Amino acid sequence: MHIMVIDSGATTSRVRITDGEKVLYSIQKQIGARDVARTGNNYILKEALRACIAELLESNKLSLAEIEAIVASGMITSNLGLLEIPHLSGPVQIEQIAAQVVKEQFPDITNKPIFFIPGVKTGFSEQEEIVNRDMMRGEEAEIFGYLGSLGPNSNESILFMHYGSHHKGIRLEQGKIVECRTSMTGELMMAISENTILKSSLIPLGELEIDINGVKKGMEAAFSHGFGRALFSTRVMDTMNKRNKHEVTSFFIGTLLSLDFDMLDQMLGSGIGRVVLYGKELYPSVFAPLLKEKYPLLMVDILSEHDSDVLSARGAAEIYRKHLNHVM
């Protein structure tokens, strides 16, 4: 029997069928929490998931009876999803998450019940300032999908850095999520590159040949002169200095990465020996050498976009198995 996993985020919803380790079949639609916020209701999300499930089964000649369970994580458990579930307060380990999985029926999507994995929040004790409070929905499944592969090293102090619509640092101690911090770097990049005067100065990321010196210059400009000033310098490089688009776009990427470095610098002072970079391909490949240059003793693991893509399915399947053990 297979497990169907729904991973619905801010901009994309993915439906996968897994055997618990490998993703066997997958489909996605560019529908997510942002569309629910824009339309004011979740009908568009329900229709997208219904279509994904039907198409995934039909195209792979499977029946719903061959699916053991449907498990969902991500923004689908928020007020912009299907079923809002309160975050669990960190520190939290996989068994505690599994114990709080919620089972609910959505007959307008599928005839099988859906098991919803709750998100995690950290820093919500009364004395904590607002900047130390954060939360996640979906990354908890990804993290526990990777942690098992570390074997005895899974109890190390580890910092995960996820690159998606948002960039999120997540710190683990002894296999427990203890802290997370989020930057809107990914959404800022999309908004600035598509909806500001800088659009004509940049090239699409898929065409970009990274100039690492350009990235460093962008970071240094942001640290020295501020994020907004460094961003405008991107246009100066293009229109006045006539630099090539690859160098200009690399400089732009560097200004954005300054936001991530600020965030991670605050999290790396906790005895962290390993950092795991995963998610969209560009940022880990650029961030890793800069991180190693600044912290030469740090062990840095880089997951490919393909390997990153299977983490949520693997983690959701593992949480579901532990949930079954809890309710038996």
matplotlib code that plots the C-alpha trace (Angstrom):
import matplotlib.pyplot as plt

x = [0.0, 1.1, 0.7, -0.5, 1.1, -0.3, 2.3, 0.5, 2.5, 2.2, 2.3, 2.3, 0.4, 2.0, 0.4, 2.7, 2.5, 5.3, 6.3, 7.7, 11.1, 10.9, 8.4, 6.8, 4.4, 3.9, 1.8, 1.6, -0.4, 0.5, -2.2, -1.5, -2.3, -1.6, -4.5, -6.8, -5.9, -6.4, -9.9, -11.1, -12.1, -10.5, -12.7, -9.8, -7.5, -10.1, -10.6, -6.9, -6.4, -9.4, -8.1, -4.5, -5.7, -7.9, -5.3, -2.5, -4.6, -5.9, -2.5, -0.8, -3.7, -4.2, -7.4, -8.1, -8.4, -4.7, -3.8, -3.4, -3.8, -3.7, -1.5, -1.2, 1.3, 2.1, -0.1, -3.0, -3.3, -3.5, -6.4, -5.5, -5.8, -8.4, -8.3, -6.7, -4.8, -3.0, 0.8, 2.6, 5.0, 8.7, 10.8, 9.1, 10.1, 8.6, 6.6, 4.8, 3.9, 2.6, 0.4, -1.4, -2.2, -5.8, -8.0, -10.8, -13.2, -13.4, -15.8, -15.7, -12.0, -11.7, -13.6, -10.7, -10.1, -7.1, -4.5, -3.3, 0.1, 0.3, 3.0, 5.4, 5.9, 8.9, 9.8, 6.2, 7.0, 5.7, 9.1, 10.2, 10.2, 8.2, 11.4, 12.2, 8.8, 8.3, 6.4, 6.4, 4.0, 5.4, 9.1, 8.7, 7.8, 10.8, 13.2, 12.1, 12.2, 16.0, 16.9, 16.6, 19.3, 21.8, 21.7, 23.6, 24.3, 20.6, 21.1, 23.7, 23.0, 21.9, 20.7, 18.4, 18.1, 15.1, 14.9, 11.4, 9.0, 10.3, 13.8, 13.6, 16.3, 15.4, 17.5, 17.4, 18.9, 18.7, 16.3, 13.9, 12.9, 13.8, 14.0, 13.0, 13.4, 11.9, 12.9, 10.6, 13.7, 12.1, 8.9, 10.9, 13.0, 9.9, 8.2, 11.2, 12.3, 8.8, 7.2, 9.9, 12.2, 14.8, 13.0, 14.8, 18.2, 17.9, 17.8, 15.7, 17.3, 17.1, 19.5, 21.8, 25.5, 26.4, 29.3, 30.4, 32.3, 29.2, 27.3, 29.9, 29.8, 26.0, 26.2, 28.9, 26.9, 23.8, 25.7, 27.6, 24.9, 21.5, 19.3, 17.3, 20.4, 22.2, 19.1, 19.1, 22.8, 21.8, 20.2, 23.2, 25.5, 23.2, 22.3, 25.4, 28.3, 27.0, 28.0, 26.8, 23.4, 24.9, 27.1, 24.2, 21.8, 24.5, 24.9, 21.1, 21.2, 23.9, 21.8, 19.0, 21.4, 22.5, 19.1, 19.7, 23.2, 21.8, 19.3, 21.7, 24.4, 21.9, 21.2, 24.8, 25.9, 24.4, 27.1, 25.9, 28.3, 26.3, 24.1, 21.8, 20.9, 17.9, 15.1, 15.3, 18.6, 20.1, 20.4, 22.1, 24.7, 25.6, 25.2, 27.3, 30.7, 30.0, 29.0, 32.1, 34.3, 32.9, 32.6, 35.4, 34.9, 31.2, 30.0, 27.7, 25.4, 23.8, 20.7, 19.8, 16.4, 15.4, 16.5, 14.9, 11.6, 11.2, 11.7, 8.2, 6.8, 9.2, 8.7, 4.9, 4.9, 7.1, 4.9, 1.8, 3.4, 4.2, 0.7, -0.7, 1.5, 0.2, -3.5, -3.2]
y = [0.0, 3.5, 6.8, 10.0, 13.1, 16.7, 19.5, 22.8, 26.0, 29.7, 29.4, 25.7, 22.6, 19.2, 15.8, 12.8, 9.0, 7.5, 4.1, 5.9, 6.4, 7.2, 9.4, 7.2, 9.6, 13.3, 16.2, 19.9, 23.0, 26.7, 27.2, 27.8, 30.0, 33.2, 32.4, 31.7, 35.1, 36.7, 35.2, 35.2, 31.6, 28.1, 26.9, 27.4, 25.2, 22.5, 22.3, 22.1, 19.3, 17.4, 17.6, 16.7, 13.6, 12.4, 13.0, 11.4, 8.2, 8.1, 8.7, 6.0, 3.5, 3.4, 3.3, 5.1, 1.7, 1.2, 4.3, 3.5, 7.1, 10.7, 12.9, 16.7, 19.3, 22.9, 26.0, 23.7, 23.5, 27.3, 29.8, 30.0, 26.3, 23.5, 23.0, 25.4, 23.5, 25.3, 25.2, 23.0, 24.9, 24.0, 22.4, 19.5, 16.1, 13.9, 11.8, 14.9, 16.0, 12.6, 12.5, 15.7, 14.7, 15.5, 13.3, 15.0, 14.3, 16.5, 14.6, 17.4, 16.6, 12.8, 10.0, 9.1, 11.0, 13.4, 13.3, 16.8, 17.4, 20.5, 23.1, 24.3, 27.6, 28.8, 31.7, 32.2, 32.3, 35.5, 37.1, 36.7, 39.7, 39.6, 39.3, 36.0, 34.5, 32.5, 29.5, 27.0, 24.8, 22.1, 22.4, 20.1, 17.2, 18.1, 18.2, 14.9, 13.4, 14.2, 13.6, 9.8, 9.7, 11.1, 8.0, 8.7, 12.2, 13.1, 14.2, 16.9, 20.6, 21.2, 24.3, 23.7, 26.5, 26.1, 28.1, 28.6, 31.5, 32.3, 31.5, 29.8, 28.9, 26.0, 24.9, 21.4, 20.1, 16.4, 15.8, 18.5, 21.7, 24.5, 27.6, 29.0, 32.3, 33.4, 35.9, 36.9, 36.7, 34.6, 36.6, 39.9, 38.6, 37.8, 41.1, 43.3, 41.5, 41.5, 44.7, 47.4, 49.5, 46.8, 44.4, 45.6, 45.3, 41.6, 38.3, 35.3, 33.1, 30.1, 31.9, 33.2, 32.3, 33.3, 35.7, 35.0, 38.2, 40.1, 38.3, 39.3, 42.9, 43.0, 41.6, 44.0, 47.0, 45.9, 45.5, 48.8, 51.1, 49.4, 47.0, 49.7, 51.6, 48.4, 47.4, 50.6, 50.2, 47.2, 49.7, 52.0, 49.1, 48.3, 51.7, 53.8, 51.4, 49.1, 45.9, 42.6, 41.3, 38.2, 40.4, 42.8, 40.0, 38.3, 41.6, 41.7, 38.1, 39.2, 42.1, 39.5, 37.0, 39.7, 39.3, 35.5, 36.1, 38.5, 35.9, 33.0, 34.9, 35.2, 31.4, 30.1, 31.2, 28.1, 25.5, 24.5, 22.2, 21.3, 23.4, 21.7, 23.9, 22.6, 23.8, 25.8, 25.1, 28.6, 29.8, 26.8, 26.6, 30.3, 30.5, 27.4, 28.8, 32.1, 30.3, 28.1, 31.1, 32.9, 29.7, 27.4, 24.8, 24.4, 21.2, 22.3, 19.7, 20.8, 18.9, 19.0, 20.4, 16.8, 15.4, 18.4, 17.7, 14.2, 15.3, 16.4, 13.1, 11.0, 13.0, 13.0, 9.2, 8.8, 11.1, 9.2, 5.8, 7.2, 8.5, 5.1, 3.7, 6.4, 5.7, 1.9]
z = [0.0, -0.8, 1.1, -0.7, 0.6, 0.1, 0.5, 0.1, 0.6, -0.1, -3.9, -4.9, -4.0, -4.6, -4.4, -4.2, -3.8, -1.8, -0.4, 2.6, 1.2, -2.5, -4.3, -6.9, -8.6, -8.3, -9.6, -8.7, -9.4, -8.9, -6.3, -2.6, 0.4, -1.5, -3.9, -0.9, 0.6, -2.8, -3.5, 0.1, 0.2, -0.2, -3.1, -5.6, -3.3, -2.9, -6.7, -7.3, -4.8, -6.1, -9.7, -8.6, -6.8, -9.6, -12.3, -10.2, -9.7, -13.3, -15.0, -13.0, -13.2, -9.5, -7.5, -4.2, -2.5, -3.2, -1.1, 2.6, 3.7, 2.6, 4.8, 4.5, 5.7, 5.1, 4.8, 4.2, 8.0, 8.3, 8.1, 4.4, 3.8, 4.4, 8.2, 10.6, 13.3, 16.2, 16.1, 18.6, 20.9, 20.7, 21.8, 20.0, 18.6, 16.0, 18.4, 19.9, 16.4, 15.5, 18.6, 17.5, 13.9, 13.1, 10.9, 8.9, 6.0, 2.9, 0.5, -2.0, -2.5, -1.9, -0.3, 2.0, 5.2, 5.3, 8.1, 8.9, 10.4, 12.7, 12.4, 15.1, 16.8, 18.8, 21.1, 22.5, 26.2, 27.8, 28.2, 24.5, 22.2, 19.0, 16.9, 18.6, 17.8, 14.7, 13.2, 10.5, 8.6, 6.4, 7.2, 10.3, 7.9, 5.7, 8.6, 10.1, 6.6, 6.5, 10.1, 10.0, 7.3, 9.8, 12.0, 15.3, 14.2, 14.3, 17.9, 17.0, 17.1, 13.6, 11.7, 8.7, 6.1, 3.8, 0.6, -0.8, -1.1, 2.4, 3.7, 7.1, 9.6, 11.9, 14.8, 16.3, 19.6, 20.4, 17.6, 18.8, 17.0, 19.4, 17.3, 13.9, 12.1, 8.8, 6.2, 3.3, 1.0, -1.7, -2.0, -1.9, -4.8, -6.8, -6.0, -6.6, -9.8, -11.3, -10.0, -9.7, -11.8, -11.4, -13.7, -16.8, -15.1, -14.2, -16.1, -15.2, -12.6, -14.9, -17.3, -14.6, -14.5, -11.0, -10.5, -6.9, -6.7, -7.7, -5.0, -2.4, -3.6, -3.2, 0.3, 1.3, -0.1, 1.9, 5.1, 4.7, 3.2, 3.9, 1.9, 0.0, -1.1, -2.2, -4.2, -6.2, -6.9, -9.0, -11.4, -11.3, -12.3, -15.2, -16.7, -15.7, -15.3, -18.2, -16.4, -17.9, -16.7, -15.0, -12.8, -12.1, -11.2, -9.0, -7.1, -6.7, -5.3, -2.9, -1.5, -0.8, 0.8, 3.3, 4.9, 5.3, 6.7, 9.3, 10.4, 10.5, 12.4, 15.2, 15.2, 14.8, 18.2, 19.9, 19.4, 15.9, 14.1, 11.0, 8.6, 6.1, 3.1, 1.0, -1.2, -4.5, -6.2, -6.6, -3.1, -1.4, -4.2, -3.7, 0.0, 0.9, -0.2, 1.5, 4.7, 4.6, 4.1, 7.1, 9.3, 8.1, 10.9, 10.1, 8.3, 5.5, 3.8, 0.5, -0.8, -4.4, -5.4, -6.3, -2.9, -1.2, -3.0, -1.5, 2.1, 2.9, 1.5, 3.5, 6.7, 6.4, 5.9, 9.0, 11.1, 9.9, 10.9, 14.4, 14.6, 14.0, 16.8, 19.1, 18.5, 18.7]

ax = plt.figure().add_subplot(projection="3d")
ax.plot(x, y, z, "-o")
ax.set_aspect("equal")
plt.show()
